[in-house]
Amino acid sequence: MKRNVAIDIMKAIGIMSVIVGHLRTPAIISTFVYSYHMPLFFLIGGYFFRPKPNIAEAAAKDFKRLVIPYLFTGLVLSGAYAAKTLLGLEKDFHNTFFFLKGIFWGCGSAGQTAMIKGDLTYIGPVWFLVSLFWCKLFYNLLACHTRRPQLYAAIIAIVATLVHYYVIFIPLGITTGASAMMFYLIGHWVREHAVSKYAVVVGVVCWLVGIACSWVIMARCCYGLYPVDVVGACGATAIIYVLSKGLSKTWACPALAWIGVNTLVFLCFHAMDMSFGITQHLPLSGYYGIKFVYMLAFCSLMTWLCYRMRFTRWVFGLSHS
């Protein structure tokens, strides 16, 4: 089957939006990109979902594809903290152990509110990888062993969202993964059913309402207006798909498609750059365009290098080309 380049461009827009969301831009820009950037990836994942009856084999493949890069990124960052201590730039190994603790918990956002969240460090956007692992595993289990997987997935997603935000933070990204099944199941549903233009219009209206009146932080299972935010993210994704189809016919297509194919690598090195990159020493306000171009260039360079080293090709599942 011929590869749909528009999907790759969608993922490129998604990862570039993630980078923009971490530039400490004005609140309206952050609200805008957070309303769709992470939901987009789960929606795309659900769209391409196929039931895999061999649960163990499917989980093993996803572990290699998602959790190994997650652990690699976490260990690199922990090693960087340890190196700073050995070089005398840190007083002790507190930050190193603190970050290792964050990796175990899969803490993707600062400012947590529920139990067992107060003293966890923020590990960056790689929380998505371990959460996607659980999301795929849970949904595949439901698809293979229940008659109404989408109904059960919706119930579990709502419960997980409430539990994670208001009650307790379950480690290893389990609750964030279960919460994300709401978008995953919608993506799967869209693959199986025709979506009318009226539904898209409703989604876009909800998206605009959400941008104006709400706030989405998937890493914290935080939704100001949950139904509006969920439908709005779907509407935004539909708009991005139309935009991506248009971009697939322009000169920018090859570069954007390449970024989309390598989104996972971009995500991991963006997380590293957030902790130890040059952007940490740039002004925190203003210069957003310069910081964005730098981050994009850094992630592109590291991705290019990863294709040329056997170990990183194995870590990220890259083909030698």
N, C-alpha and C positions, 0 to 999 in steps of 0.2 A: 504493500500500500504506500502511495506517495505521501511523503511527510508534509503536514500542513504547516507551512512557514508562518502563517498568521499566528499560530499558537506559540511558536518560538518567540515571535515579536511581542506577543502578550506577556510572556514571561520576562522578556527584556524590559518592558515598561514596568512590570512589577518590581524587579530588582532595582531598577533606577529610582523608582518611587520609594523603596526601602531606604536607599542612600539619602534621598532628599529628606525623608522623615527623620533622619539622624543628624541633620545639619543645624539643629537648634534654630530653625526658621521661625518667623512669626506664627502664632497659634493657628491662624486660619489656614496656613499652608500645611501644617502638621495635621490638623483636623481633616483636611482634604485627602491627603495621601493615606492616612491611617484608616480612612473609611473604606478602603478597597484593597490596599496592597497585599496584606496577608490572606484575606478571604479569597482573593483572586487565585492564589496558588492551590488552595484546598478545593476550590470549585473546578479548576482545571484537572486536578488529580481525580476527583470524583467523576468527571466527564469521561475519563479514559479507564475507569475501573472495570475490571472483569473478575467475576468470582473465581477463586483459586481453591479448589477442594482440598488440596494438600496444604493445610494450614502451616505446618512446620517448615516446609520448603519455601513457601511464600514469605514467611517471617524471616527466615535465614537470608533470603535475597534482599529483603528490605533492610535488615540489620546491616548487611555489608554496604548497601547503597546509601543509607541515611545515618546510622548510628556510628559507623566507623569514622566518617568525616567529622561528625559531632565530637567524638572523643579525641580525634587528632587535633582539632581546633582548640579544644579545652586544654589538652596537654601542652600544646605550643604556648598558649597564653600563661599557663601555670609555670612553665619553664622560664618564660620571660620575667615573670614576677620573681622567681627564685634567683635568676641571674642578676636582677637589680639589687637584690639583697646581698649577694656575694660581692658585688661591685661597690657596696656601701651606699647605694642610692636609696635603700630602704633600711629601716632600723632592725627589723627582724623578719621572720618568715610568715608573719601573720597574714599578709595579703595573699601569699601563695596558698596557704591552707584555706583561707576564706574563699578563694576562687574555686579550689577543688570542691569545697562544700557546695558552691553554687552549681557546679557541673552536675553533681549527684542529684540535686533537687531539680535541675532544669529550669532555674529561675530566669525568666526572660524579660523581666521588667522591674525597675525600682519602684518604691512606693507601694508595696503590697499591703493589704489591709487585714487579711484573714489570719488565723492562727499559724504559727511556725513560719512566718514570713519576715518578721521584723529584722533579723540579723543575717539575711542572705544577700550575697553580692549578685549584681546583675551580670549575666554571662553574655549578653548581646543577642543579636538576631538568630543565632544558631539554635535557640530554643525551638525554632520551627522544625528542625530536622528530627529531633527525638519525638516531638508531638505528632508529626506526620507519620512516624513509624507506628505509634499506638493507634492513631486514627485509622490507618489502613488495616491494621491487624483486627481491631474491634469490628470495623465495618465488614471485613471479609468473613469473620466469624458469624456475624448476623446474616450475611447474604447466603452463606452455605448451610446454616443450621436453623433458620427461621423462615416462616412464610411471608412475613411483612418486615423485611429488614429496614426499610426506610422509616416506617412508623416507630420501631423500637430504637433506631438510631436517633431520631428526633427527640424522643423521650429522654434517652441517656444524655444527649447533648445538653438539653435544658437543665437537667438535674446536675450534671457535671459543672456547668457554668455557674449555677447558684452555689454549689458546694465549694468550688474553688475560690470564688470571690468573697463569699460571706462566712464560710465555716472553717475550712482547713485546706492547706496546700499539700496535696499528695505528691511525693517526690517522683523523679524520673519523667516528668512531663506527662503523666498519665491523665490528669484531669484536663489539662489544656488540649491534649489529643482527643479525648472524649468529647470535649466541648466543640472542637473544630468539626466533628462529624456532621453538624448542621449544614455546613457549606459543602462538605464532601457528598452528602446524600442529595443535595440540590443539584450538584453537578452531575451526578449519576442519573437523577430523574430527568434532567434536561436532555441527556443523551437518548433516553427512551421515549420522550414525548415531544411533540411539537409545541413551541412556545409562541404565543400570539404577539402581535405588535402591541396590543393593549397591555399585556403583561409587562412588556419591556418599558412602556410609558409609565406604568405604575411604579416599576422599579426605579426609574430615573427620578421620578417625583420624590419617592422615599429617600433616594440618595441625597437630593438637594435639601430635603427637610433635615436629614441626619447631619449634613455638614453645618447647617444653620443652628441646630438645636441640640446636637448630641455629640458623643465622643466614643470612639472605638479603640480599645487596646486589647487585641486578641491574646497577647502574652499574659495578661492579667484576667482574662475572661470578663473584661469590663465593657459593658454596652449601656449607654445612657437611655436609649429607647430600643430595647432588644428587637422586637418585630420589625420596626422601621429600619434599624441598622442592618439587619440580615437581608431584607428585601432590597434595601438601597445598595448594598455591596453587590448583589446580583445584577441590579440595573447598571451599576458602574462597570461591571465586568462585560456586560453586553455592549456598552459603548466602546470600551477598550478593544473588544473583538472587531467591531466595525472599523475603528481607527487602525488596528493592526492589519486588516485586510487591505486598507488603502496604502499603508506604508510598505506592504509586501510588493507593491508595484513601483516603488521609487528606488532611487540610488542608495538609500540608507538601508535597504533590505538585508544585504549580506552581513553588514556589521551588527545590526540589531538581532538577526537570526543567530549569529555566533554567540552573542551575549546570552540570548535565550537558551541556547543549547547548554551553555556552561553556567547557568544560574547558580547551581549548588556551589561551585568553586568560588564564584563571585561573593556569595553569601558568607562563606567561611573566611575569606581574606578581608572582607569588609569588617567582620567582627574583630579580626586581629588589628586592623587599622584603627578601629574605634578605640582600642585600648592603648596601642603603642605607636600609632602612625603620626605622620607630620601634622595631621589635622588637629591633634591634641594641642599643638603649639601655635596654631593659627588663631586669630581673634574669634571669640565666641559669637560675636554679633557682626553681621555684614559679611561681605566676601563669599556669599553663598555659591555663586557661580564658580569661583576659583576653587573652592573646596570640593564642589561636586565634580569638576573636571579632574582634579587631582585624584579623588577616590576612584573614579571610573578608570583613569589611566593606571593607577596602582593595581586594581583588581584585574585589569586586562593583562598587564605585564606578568603578574603572578600566575594567572591562568595559562598564559603562553609558556611560562617556565615549567609549569606542572605537566604539560604535555611532553616535555623533554626529559623527565626524570621517571625512572621505572617505579620508584616507591610512590610518588604522588599520583602517577597514573593508576596504581592499584588502589590507593586510598579513595580517590574520587571516581573510580570506574571509568577512566578515560581511554578511548581507543587511540592507539599510536598512529597518528596521521599527520 
